[in-house]
Amino acid sequence: MHQVLTIAGLDSLAGGGATADIKTFEEFNVFGHVLLTSVVAIDQPILFHDLPLSVIQAQLDSLKKAVDFSAIKIGLIHQVPAIDLVKEFITELDSPVILDPVLAFKEGDTQFNQAYQEGLIQLFPYSTLVTPNLAEAEHFAAMPIHTVADMKLAAEKISHLGAKQVLIKGGSRIPGAFAYDGLYQQGTFTLLEAPKSTAQTTNGAGCTLSAAIAALCGQGIPLEEAVHRAKAFVLAGIEAGISLNNQEGIVNQLAYFRKEYTQ
């Protein structure tokens, strides 16, 4: 069985983060491992509890000794020094790396925000695919994104930062009846579109998408096919999402392959 690693935080509501990744891996019939970077309480405000760097390093050391990974998904790291540890780890690997560059910024801490963003950019050249959402893409490309044309230009700019391939997750923010994602590969921009969902159970969609792509790439599925299949998986999870008491909702990673959840 293929073995896939997620480097991520633990989301208390389980829509995103390591829990979502593990569920996604299992749905695609790969065995999931976790390198935990932080514990996150999803509330107002969001509370981050970062694991000590020594604990992160110990996890890395144990994983290097024990497992040959078919793919790696990187999500929330949240500490600038921890980015260096992750970089050292992935430079020694030949497997696909899917980087979801989560920008969990500290309010008002411009110095941290800039350092963290620059740290993530250092991971771009070692990643098979970088998957920012629109807000993250705006930060990395240093431009607003309001249209599909903006999305294409932003993807080009991110590629110039060292990203081999870029998937900008447009979601429903761009006006119109369709939700757009843009896949940029070696100068070619492919627009992926689907009718917008009216479901509000979208928390964790980005994590789930990148985890699904990692699981598929780890099985040798070509990248563009993996992206298409991952998008269908996420849409099913949104449509059959789990509503919470706080008026929010999370993606249901069990929906796609278990059709009874969508009926």
N, C-alpha and C positions, 0 to 999 in steps of 0.2 A: 504494500500500500504506500502511496505517496505521502510524504510528511511535509507539512507546511507550517511555518512559524509566523505568529503575529507579535510584533513589538508594539505595545499599546498600553493605554490606561484602562482601569476598571471603572465602567460607567455604572453608577448605582441603580439606574433605571433599566439597564440591559439593552437599550435600543441600539447603542453604538458601543465602541470600545472592544475590549478583549472578549467579552461575553458574546457580543454579536458576531465577532470574527470566528470564534470557535463553532458557534451554531452554523454559520455559513459554511465553514470548511466541512463539517460533518454532512451537511446536506449535499455537498458535491463529492462525497465519498473519499475525502482525504483526511488523514489523521492530523489534528491540530495541536501545536505546542504554543505556549505563551511565555513571552518575556515581559513581565509587568513593570511598568515605569512609574505608575502613580495610581492612587485611588481618588476617584472624583465623585463628589456628592452633587447630583444635579438638582439644584435648588436655586433660589434667588437670595444672595448671589451664589454662583457656582463655587464650590470649595475644592481646591486641589491639595492633595497630600502626596508629595513626591517621595518616592522611595530613596533611601541613601544611595549614593553612587557606588559604594562598596557592594551593596546588594544587587544593583544592576550588573556590575562587573562579574559578580559571582554567578549570576544567572547566565551571562554570556559564556563564561568559562565552561560551565557544566554543559551547555548546549553544544558548544564547539567540539567537546570531547565525545558526546554521545550520539549525535544525529547528523546525517547527511540530508539537508533540506532540498526538496524539489522546488520550493519557492518561498519567498519571504514577503510579508506585508508589513509596512511600517506606518503606524498611526501616530498617536499622541506620545511625544517624548517629554516635552514641557520643561526640561532643564538644559541650558546651553552646554554645560560640561558633558551631559549624557549623550549629546549629539556626537561628540568626538568618539565616545565608546562605541556607539552604533556604527559610525563610519569605519572605524578600524575593523569591526566585525564583518561588515558586508564587503569590504575590499578584498577579503580573503575567499570569497565565495563565487561560484560560477552560476548559481541558480538565478532565475528571474527575481527581481526586486520591484515590488509595487509600492511606491511612496505616496501616501495620502498626507500631504503637508499641512497638518492641522495647526492653525495659528490660534492657540489659546492664549491670547494676549492678556497681560496684566494691565488693568485700568490705570492710566496715568503714568505708567512706567515706560517711557519712550526708549530709554537706554536698553532695558531688557528686551522690549519688542524688536528693536533693530538688531540686536545681537542674536536673538532667536531666529529671526527671519534669515539673516546671513548664514547662520549655522545650518539651517535646513537646505539652503542653496548649495552648501558644500556636499550634500548628499545627492544632488541631481545627477552628476556624471556617473554615479555608481548605480543608478536606478534604471530599470527597464522602462518604466512608465511612471510619470508624475501626474497625480489626479487632483488638482485643486478645484474647489468650488468657485463660484463667481467672485465671492468676497476675497478669497485667498489669491485667486488669479489677479485681481485688481492690485493687491499688495505687491506681488512678485513682478508684475508687468509695469507697475507704477502708472496706471491709467484706469479711467472708468470703463465699465463694460455695460452698454445698454442695448447693443444689437449683435446679430450674428457676425457682422463684419468686425466689430470690436473684439468679439471672441477670437476670431481668426488672428487678428493682429496681436492680441495678448498671448496667444499660444506661440506665435513666432518669437515674441520677445522672451518668453520663458525658455524656449529652446535655446536661445542665445546665452542663457545663464548656465547651460550645460546639460539640460534635460534632453535625453535621446528621443523620447516620445512623450507627448502631453495629451491628457484627456481633461478638458475643462468641463466641469459638471454644471451646466446651465440651470438645470431644474426648471422651475416655473416662473423665474423672475423676468425673463425677457418677454415683452408683450406678445400676445397672439394666442392662437388655439393650441399651439404645440409647445412641448418642452424640448429644449435643444441641449445636446452635448456636442462638443467638438473634439475630434481626434486628430492630432497633428503628428505626422510621421514623415521625416526626411523631406520636408518642404510641401507635403501634400496634406490638405485639410479636408477631412471627411465629416460632414454634418450628419449627426444622428438625431432623428426626431421621433416623437411619439405624442399622441394626444395627451393633454394635461389631465392629470387625475384631480378629482375634487376632494379626495380623501386628505385629511389633515394629519394622518398618522405617519409622519415623515422623519421623525427623529431617528437617527442612525442610518439614514439612507446612504450617505457618503461612505461611512465605514463599511457597510454591507457590500456596496458596489466594489470597492477596492479589494475587499476580502474575496469576493466571488471571482474577480479577475485573477487574483493570485492563485486561487484553488484551480482554476482552469488552465492557466499558464503552467502551473506545476505539473499538469498532466499532459503537457505538450500541445495544447490547443493554441493555434495561431492567435496573435494578439487581437486583431480586429474581430474575429469570431468570438473570442472570449469576452470582449466588451459588449457585443450584441447580446450574448447569452446572459451576461451579468445584469444588463439593463432589464431584461425580461424578468429575471429573478427578483430584482428590487421592486419593480412595478407591482408584481404579485404580492410582495410583502407589504407594500404601502396600501394596496387595495384591501388587504385582509389584516390591516394593522391592529395593534392593541391600544385601545383608548385608556387613558389614565384619569385618576380623580382630579388632577390639577389642570384639566382642560387640554392637556397635550396628548400626544400619542406616539407610539414607537412602531418601527417596522417589524413585521412578523416574518422571521427568517424561515419559518416552517411552512409557509403558504405554497410556494411554487411547486414542489414535488409532492405535496400532500393536498391534492385538489379539493378534498372535502372541506378544507379551511376556507375556500373561496366561494363555496356554494351557499 
